[in-house]
Amino acid sequence: MGTKAVAILSLGGTIAMTADPATGGVVPALSAHDLLAAVPALQGLDVELRVHDFRRLPSASLGFDDLSALADALAEAFRSGCDGAVVTQGTDTIEETAYLLDLLHPGEQPIVVTGAMRNPTLPGADGPANIHAAVIAAAAPELRGAGAVVVLGEEIHAARTVRKSHTTSPAAFTSPATGPLGRLYEGRVHLHGPLAARTTFAGPTIRAAARVGLYTATLGDDGALLAAMAEACDGLVVAAFGVGHVPEGFVAVLERAAARIPVVLASRIGNGPVLEGTYGFAGSEKDLLARGLIRGGHLDAYKARLLLHVLLGQGRNRDETAAAFALAAH
């Protein structure tokens, strides 16, 4: 099959951190070349690595401009002949970065996002093993058409379903609704089943500064803070209770907001769908959808926010946005 070419783009994060005497903590400092030098097993793979030192940031400081530039760099790498790509970054925002890249990548080449839960100064640092597994995955024919995936701890997770579910565990990444796509062992990708169909929304951005808010429903909230947020937003995602319920005091606020901007109804649970026709009380999913909210379906609130950001940036109207969610969030 010949040597595969894999692009490596590093963004910083725990995987690239070293001790900083000035702060007493660790900070992003290692380059992409430094990261690869710590993985001598890469030399035994029949893979050509094309390395790009893209950013050196903690992942909490990454922004939409960084991710847009990253998507462009990945597209250029694929045009230049790369068969896949690996993105290394901090784990705090991996689930969001991976899903955003997945939405913007219509091609067949896999994008593998990885990082580390233990920085290189700690015993048992997991970065080198994760990089090794990510390169194997990016070059694997089994992942052609998978879009963006997250690989840590030798598990492969779809960008659409993955979540960081623990703050410190090396096994922090899970896909609560589906489980992982597969695993790596003995230097190969092994999938648990066929790849699911993907929905992508690649296209030019004509409204780069769209502001999308995310508001979480909590016990006893009277809706005043929600009203203030809605006024400042171009789009809004509500992380509702359970299957899509909010306090009754939210109802008028959300109806007014939905008449002005797209408002997506998601769940704060992170596993399972927003329903559409089971409950009928004021503030239920049926009531809110009838008032103009857009059903978030199976997308968690964080990913619903990213999809809405992409759609607003592309200038989609409310009906087009609702149709896109119906496709992407089923």
C-alpha positions in Angstrom: 0.0 0.0 0.0 3.0 2.3 0.3 4.1 4.8 2.9 1.3 6.9 4.3 1.8 10.6 5.0 0.4 12.0 8.2 0.4 15.7 9.2 1.1 16.5 12.9 -0.2 19.8 14.2 0.5 20.7 17.8 -1.5 23.2 19.7 0.1 23.0 23.2 -1.8 21.7 26.3 -0.7 19.3 29.0 0.9 17.0 26.5 3.4 19.8 25.7 4.0 21.2 29.1 7.2 21.4 31.2 7.9 22.9 34.6 8.1 26.7 34.8 10.4 27.9 37.7 8.7 31.3 37.7 5.2 29.9 38.5 6.0 26.6 40.1 3.6 24.9 37.7 3.7 23.5 34.2 3.1 25.5 31.1 3.0 24.7 27.3 6.6 24.8 26.1 7.4 21.7 24.0 7.3 22.0 20.2 5.8 19.4 17.9 9.3 18.1 17.2 10.0 17.8 20.9 6.8 15.7 21.3 7.7 13.3 18.5 11.3 13.0 19.8 9.8 11.5 23.0 8.2 8.7 20.9 11.1 6.6 19.4 8.6 3.9 18.4 7.4 6.2 15.6 10.5 5.4 13.7 9.3 1.8 13.3 6.1 2.8 11.5 5.9 3.0 7.7 4.6 6.6 8.0 6.0 9.9 6.7 5.4 12.6 9.4 4.9 16.2 8.2 5.2 18.3 11.4 3.7 21.7 12.1 4.3 23.6 15.4 0.9 25.4 15.1 0.2 26.9 18.6 1.6 26.7 22.1 -1.5 27.4 24.3 -3.4 25.8 27.1 -6.5 24.5 25.4 -8.8 26.7 27.6 -7.3 29.7 25.7 -8.0 28.4 22.2 -10.5 30.4 20.3 -12.6 30.2 17.1 -9.9 32.0 15.2 -7.4 29.4 16.2 -9.7 26.6 15.2 -10.6 28.2 11.9 -6.9 28.6 11.0 -6.4 24.9 12.1 -9.2 23.7 9.8 -7.6 25.6 6.9 -4.2 24.1 7.7 -5.6 20.6 7.8 -7.4 21.2 4.5 -4.1 22.3 3.0 -2.3 19.3 4.4 -4.8 17.0 2.8 -4.6 18.8 -0.6 -0.8 18.3 -0.4 -1.3 14.6 -0.2 -1.5 13.7 3.5 -3.6 10.5 4.2 -4.5 11.6 7.7 -3.7 14.1 10.4 -3.0 14.2 14.1 -3.8 17.2 16.3 -2.2 17.3 19.8 -3.7 19.7 22.3 -4.9 20.1 25.9 -7.6 17.8 27.1 -9.9 20.5 28.5 -11.4 21.3 25.1 -10.7 18.2 23.1 -14.3 17.2 22.8 -15.2 20.7 21.4 -12.2 21.0 19.1 -12.7 17.6 17.6 -16.4 18.2 16.9 -15.8 21.6 15.3 -13.2 20.0 13.1 -15.5 17.2 12.3 -18.2 19.7 11.2 -15.8 21.5 8.9 -14.1 18.5 7.3 -16.0 16.9 4.4 -13.1 14.7 3.2 -12.3 11.0 3.8 -9.0 11.5 5.6 -9.2 10.9 9.3 -8.4 13.7 11.8 -7.2 12.2 15.1 -7.2 14.5 18.1 -5.1 13.5 21.1 -3.5 14.8 24.2 -2.4 13.7 27.7 -3.9 13.6 31.2 -0.4 13.4 32.8 2.2 16.0 31.8 5.7 14.9 30.8 7.1 15.7 34.3 5.0 13.0 36.0 5.7 9.3 36.3 3.7 7.4 33.7 3.1 10.3 31.4 0.6 9.1 28.8 1.5 11.6 26.0 4.0 9.4 24.1 1.7 6.4 24.0 -1.2 8.6 22.9 0.8 10.1 20.1 2.0 6.7 18.9 -1.6 5.4 18.8 -2.9 8.6 17.1 -0.4 8.3 14.3 -1.3 4.7 13.7 -5.0 5.6 13.7 -4.5 8.6 11.3 -2.7 6.2 8.8 -5.3 3.4 9.2 -7.5 2.6 6.2 -10.2 1.5 8.7 -10.8 5.2 9.7 -11.2 6.5 6.2 -14.5 8.5 6.3 -14.6 8.7 10.1 -14.1 12.4 10.1 -12.5 13.6 13.4 -12.0 11.1 16.2 -10.4 11.4 19.6 -7.8 8.8 20.6 -6.5 8.5 24.2 -5.7 5.4 26.2 -5.8 3.3 22.9 -9.6 4.0 22.6 -11.1 5.6 19.5 -14.1 7.9 20.0 -16.2 9.7 17.5 -16.0 13.5 17.8 -19.8 13.7 17.9 -20.2 11.5 21.0 -17.0 11.9 23.0 -16.9 13.6 26.4 -14.3 14.3 29.0 -15.9 12.6 32.0 -13.2 12.9 34.7 -10.9 15.7 35.7 -7.7 13.7 36.4 -8.2 10.0 35.4 -6.0 8.8 32.4 -9.3 7.1 31.3 -11.1 10.4 31.2 -12.7 10.2 27.8 -15.9 8.3 27.2 -18.8 8.1 24.7 -21.7 7.7 27.1 -24.4 7.1 24.5 -22.5 4.7 22.2 -19.2 3.6 23.6 -16.0 3.9 21.7 -15.8 3.3 17.9 -13.0 0.8 18.6 -9.5 0.3 20.1 -5.9 0.0 19.1 -3.9 -3.1 20.0 -0.9 -4.8 18.4 -0.3 -1.7 16.3 -3.6 -1.8 14.5 -7.1 -0.2 14.6 -9.9 -2.6 15.5 -13.4 -1.1 15.0 -16.4 -2.5 16.9 -18.7 -2.0 13.9 -19.2 0.0 10.7 -18.7 3.8 10.8 -21.8 5.9 11.2 -22.8 8.4 8.5 -21.6 11.9 9.1 -23.1 15.3 8.5 -20.7 18.1 7.7 -21.2 21.8 7.1 -18.1 23.0 5.3 -18.5 26.4 3.7 -17.3 30.0 3.7 -17.7 32.0 6.9 -19.5 35.3 6.3 -20.2 36.3 9.9 -17.1 35.5 11.9 -18.1 37.4 15.0 -21.3 35.6 15.9 -21.8 35.2 19.6 -23.5 32.0 20.8 -24.5 31.8 24.5 -24.9 28.6 26.5 -27.2 28.8 29.5 -27.8 26.0 32.0 -31.1 25.5 33.7 -30.8 25.1 37.5 -33.1 24.7 40.4 -34.8 27.9 41.5 -33.6 30.1 38.6 -36.1 32.9 38.0 -34.9 33.6 34.4 -33.5 37.1 35.0 -29.9 36.1 34.1 -31.2 34.1 31.1 -32.9 37.3 29.8 -29.7 39.3 30.2 -27.7 36.7 28.3 -30.2 36.3 25.5 -30.1 40.1 24.8 -26.3 39.8 24.3 -26.4 36.8 21.9 -26.7 36.2 18.2 -27.8 32.6 19.1 -28.5 30.7 22.3 -28.3 27.1 23.5 -30.3 26.2 26.6 -29.1 23.2 28.5 -32.4 22.2 30.0 -33.3 19.7 32.7 -33.8 16.1 31.6 -35.4 15.6 28.2 -35.9 19.3 27.6 -37.6 21.0 30.5 -37.1 24.5 32.0 -38.6 26.4 34.9 -41.9 28.1 34.0 -40.3 31.5 34.5 -38.0 30.8 31.5 -40.9 30.4 29.0 -41.7 34.0 28.1 -38.0 34.8 28.0 -37.2 32.0 25.6 -40.3 32.7 23.4 -39.2 36.4 23.0 -35.6 35.3 22.3 -36.7 32.7 19.7 -38.6 35.4 17.8 -35.3 37.3 17.4 -32.5 34.7 17.3 -32.1 30.9 16.9 -32.6 29.2 20.3 -31.6 25.6 20.6 -33.1 23.3 23.3 -30.5 20.8 24.5 -30.2 18.8 27.7 -27.7 19.4 30.6 -27.5 15.6 31.1 -25.0 14.8 28.2 -26.5 11.4 27.4 -29.8 10.8 25.6 -32.0 13.0 23.5 -34.2 16.0 23.9 -37.8 14.7 23.3 -40.4 16.4 21.2 -43.9 15.3 22.1 -44.1 13.5 25.5 -44.6 16.3 28.1 -47.0 19.2 27.6 -46.7 21.5 30.6 -45.5 25.1 30.4 -41.7 24.8 30.1 -41.8 21.2 28.7 -40.1 20.2 25.5 -43.4 20.1 23.5 -44.3 23.6 24.8 -40.9 25.1 24.1 -40.7 23.7 20.5 -44.1 25.1 19.8 -42.8 28.5 20.9 -40.1 28.4 18.2 -37.1 26.7 19.9 -35.0 24.3 17.8 -34.6 20.8 19.1 -31.1 19.8 19.9 -31.8 16.1 19.6 -28.9 13.9 20.7 -26.3 16.6 20.7 -25.0 17.7 24.1 -25.2 21.4 24.9 -21.5 22.0 24.2 -21.7 20.5 20.7 -25.0 22.1 20.0 -23.3 25.5 20.7 -20.6 24.7 18.2 -23.0 23.6 15.5 -25.0 26.8 16.0 -21.8 28.9 15.8 -20.9 27.3 12.5 -24.4 27.8 11.0 -24.6 31.4 12.1 -21.2 32.0 10.7 -22.4 30.7 7.3 -25.4 33.0 7.4 -28.0 30.3 7.7 -31.6 31.5 8.6 -33.8 30.0 11.2 -35.4 27.4 9.0 -32.0 26.3 7.6 -30.6 26.1 11.1 -33.5 23.9 12.3 -33.1 21.7 9.2 -29.3 21.4 9.9 -30.0 20.4 13.5 -32.5 17.8 12.4 -29.8 16.2 10.2 -26.9 16.5 12.6 -28.6 15.7 15.9 -30.7 12.7 15.1 
